C-alpha cells in the first residue's frame, strides 16, 4: 500500500492507503477529521467539499493520489476559532437548520469569496448550485455570503 504525505490544515499527515481512496475517507476514517460529511458519494450534493490549493472540490470523488501534492483545507482548518467571515456570517444569519450540509456550503462559499470578494447574485447562484440543502436554507445562505463579502471588503 502506498504512503502519502499530505498537507492538511497546515499540518503534515502520513497515510497508508490505496491510490484511489477518496479524500473523504482519508479525512474521516484515517485522520478522524469528521467535519467533512458524506452525502451522496457521486459529487452531486456538496456535503464533502474541501479546498485543494484554495479551490473547492468534492472529496468523495478526489483520490488521495491526486490531492497529495497540494495544500488541503477542511472545515476544521478554515479558521482556528471559527471566525472566518463566512462562519461568522453563518452564525449571524442563523443559516443552519439540521446543519448536515453546512460544512460543504461554508467551504464552497469561502472559496468563492477568496476568488471573488464581491460576487453578484448570479455568481453566487452558479458557485453554490452544486451544494444541496435538504432543509432549503438557500435564501439565508445567499444572505450570509453577501454579509461575509461586505465584511471581507470593509
VMD Tcl script that draws the C-alpha trace (Angstrom):
set ca {
  {0.00 0.00 0.00}
  {1.43 3.41 -0.95}
  {2.33 6.07 1.60}
  {1.08 9.63 1.06}
  {2.41 12.72 2.77}
  {-0.44 15.20 3.00}
  {-0.55 18.89 3.94}
  {-3.88 19.23 5.73}
  {-4.94 22.33 7.65}
  {-1.32 23.39 8.00}
  {-0.19 20.04 9.43}
  {1.73 17.24 7.76}
  {-0.02 13.89 7.86}
  {1.07 10.50 6.58}
  {-1.41 7.86 5.46}
  {-1.03 4.40 4.00}
  {-3.96 3.91 1.65}
  {-4.65 2.76 -1.89}
  {-4.06 5.42 -4.53}
  {-7.74 5.56 -5.46}
  {-9.01 6.08 -1.90}
  {-11.25 9.16 -1.91}
  {-10.03 12.05 0.23}
  {-13.36 11.92 2.09}
  {-12.45 8.55 3.58}
  {-8.84 9.52 4.18}
  {-10.05 12.52 6.16}
  {-12.86 10.81 8.06}
  {-11.60 7.26 8.59}
  {-7.83 7.62 8.69}
  {-7.31 11.13 10.07}
  {-10.52 11.44 12.14}
  {-11.37 14.83 10.62}
  {-15.12 14.26 10.58}
  {-16.32 17.78 9.75}
  {-16.32 16.83 6.07}
  {-19.57 14.92 5.53}
  {-20.57 12.03 3.30}
  {-23.68 12.96 1.38}
  {-24.10 11.19 -1.93}
  {-20.72 9.73 -2.89}
  {-21.03 10.92 -6.50}
  {-20.00 14.60 -6.18}
  {-23.55 15.88 -6.64}
  {-24.53 17.24 -3.21}
  {-21.51 19.21 -1.97}
  {-21.55 17.96 1.63}
  {-17.98 16.68 1.24}
  {-16.49 19.91 -0.13}
  {-12.91 20.72 0.86}
  {-10.30 23.10 -0.57}
  {-7.33 21.90 -2.56}
  {-4.98 24.83 -3.05}
  {-7.94 27.14 -2.35}
  {-10.28 25.58 -4.89}
  {-13.48 23.91 -3.70}
  {-13.55 20.23 -4.66}
  {-15.71 17.25 -3.80}
  {-13.64 14.98 -1.59}
  {-15.81 11.93 -2.27}
  {-14.53 11.81 -5.84}
  {-10.99 13.15 -5.35}
  {-8.46 10.34 -4.91}
  {-5.69 10.79 -2.38}
  {-3.16 10.30 -5.19}
  {-4.45 13.49 -6.87}
  {-4.61 15.59 -3.71}
  {-1.30 14.54 -2.15}
  {0.86 17.25 -3.71}
  {-1.38 20.15 -2.73}
  {-2.45 22.17 0.30}
  {-5.69 20.66 1.64}
  {-8.08 22.60 3.86}
  {-11.11 21.12 5.59}
  {-13.81 22.86 7.61}
  {-11.68 22.21 10.71}
  {-8.83 24.20 9.16}
  {-10.79 27.08 7.66}
  {-10.12 29.15 10.79}
  {-8.66 28.36 14.18}
  {-11.53 29.82 16.20}
  {-14.45 29.59 13.79}
  {-14.01 33.27 12.99}
  {-13.70 33.15 9.21}
  {-16.02 35.84 7.77}
  {-18.25 33.16 6.22}
  {-18.53 31.27 9.51}
  {-19.34 34.48 11.37}
  {-22.00 35.40 8.80}
  {-23.50 31.90 9.04}
  {-23.96 32.43 12.77}
  {-25.26 35.98 12.38}
  {-27.96 34.88 9.94}
  {-28.57 31.57 11.76}
  {-28.23 29.69 8.47}
  {-28.31 26.01 9.52}
  {-31.38 24.01 10.29}
  {-30.22 20.41 10.53}
  {-26.66 21.54 9.71}
  {-25.57 18.44 7.81}
  {-24.67 20.24 4.57}
  {-23.27 23.34 6.20}
  {-19.57 22.43 6.23}
  {-19.72 21.90 2.47}
  {-21.76 25.06 1.98}
  {-19.24 27.09 4.00}
  {-16.28 25.61 2.14}
  {-17.86 26.43 -1.25}
  {-18.79 29.95 -0.12}
  {-15.35 30.69 1.31}
  {-13.64 29.52 -1.90}
  {-15.99 31.75 -3.89}
  {-15.18 34.79 -1.77}
  {-11.46 34.10 -1.92}
  {-11.65 34.13 -5.72}
  {-14.23 36.93 -5.95}
  {-14.79 39.09 -2.88}
  {-17.76 40.89 -4.43}
  {-19.86 38.29 -6.28}
  {-23.16 39.07 -7.95}
  {-26.31 37.09 -7.15}
  {-25.79 35.16 -10.38}
  {-22.19 34.31 -9.46}
  {-23.27 33.14 -6.01}
  {-26.02 31.01 -7.55}
  {-23.61 29.50 -10.09}
  {-20.99 28.51 -7.50}
  {-23.43 27.34 -4.84}
  {-25.65 25.47 -7.29}
  {-23.96 22.13 -6.61}
  {-24.49 22.32 -2.85}
  {-27.76 20.76 -1.81}
  {-29.53 21.75 1.40}
  {-32.36 19.38 2.25}
  {-33.77 21.96 4.66}
  {-33.94 24.63 1.95}
  {-31.93 27.36 3.67}
  {-30.77 28.76 0.34}
  {-32.09 32.28 0.98}
  {-30.19 32.50 4.28}
  {-27.08 31.01 2.67}
  {-27.06 33.69 -0.04}
  {-27.68 36.42 2.54}
  {-24.79 35.14 4.69}
  {-22.46 35.09 1.68}
  {-23.33 38.73 0.96}
  {-22.68 39.69 4.60}
  {-19.34 37.85 4.53}
  {-18.43 39.64 1.30}
  {-19.16 43.03 2.92}
  {-17.02 42.03 5.91}
  {-14.13 40.98 3.65}
  {-14.37 44.21 1.64}
  {-14.71 46.51 4.66}
}
mol new
graphics top color blue
foreach p $ca { graphics top sphere $p radius 0.5 }
foreach p [lrange $ca 0 end-1] q [lrange $ca 1 end] { graphics top cylinder $p $q radius 0.2 }
display resetview
